[in-house]
């Protein structure tokens, strides 16, 4: 097609949803099922869009569909644009109905810190619904319908407007009955008869390596120390659960086990051997949500809970921004 015959008017939006579905599935039938349309209707929408654009967007094979280079280029623009539109519409619908705060955080923090405290917020604000997306996937506040995220990262890995909630120390903890039934622990060397519990993901990044017994033992001048056995888990809440049930001694993140230490279900064994972590806990609020009263109410409550945790851990300094 020559330059003189190329379309210059803006294309209509009606067929872009069909294009996105076909591009994602690379299958007209699957796209039709997703859109609740007939396969021929989807095909006509794609043909109309290609006519508007002026060049083919798909290569049709006998049993498969393939994006052309032009189709790939259009997909890179359409996918985030429609996701942003959908997110805006969800927020508009939400503001017209019940008040809701949508939160994303990782599974261990949700189960060990956030969820046990939520009842107090619900009692104070019975008209506000809470939705928690507990996932290790980092979601984009620009394209998702989230109001805020709680993240665990070093300062270099969060945005400038992230609010620091509290830092972190690691310390050996165990259940009281395990300690009563086993040899006395007065110094780090006394851990030898016990199973040591820790993260299985230390190899994934330099930051996760800070959460290991190897680092703690090196800080105690015991680089070659070997315990009775080791027990590895993927998540911090699994590590804490194993310690609570007496399966060994865990190197625990203090903010996550503060409640268990306070109620005595876990005991800090050698408090003088705590080590600092380079990681911290952060709050990031979506700019579009920060003026909503229900989001402000949740953030105010969250900071109150954070302050209680800081005081329980002996951290008197106010959190950094």
Secondary structure by P-SEA (a helix, b strand, c coil): ccccccccccccccaaaaaaaaaacccaaaaaaaacccaaaaaaaaaaaaaaacccccccccccccccaaaaaaaacaaaaaaaaaaaaaaaaaaaccbbbbbbbcaaaaaccccccaaaaaaacccbbbbbbccccccccccccccbbbbbcccccccccccccccbbbbbbbcaaaaaaccccccccccccbbbbbcccccccaaaaaacaaaaaaaaccccccccbbbbbccaaaaaaaaaacccccccccccaaaaaaaccccccccccbbbbcccccccccccccccaaaaaaaaaaaaaaaaaaaaacccccccc
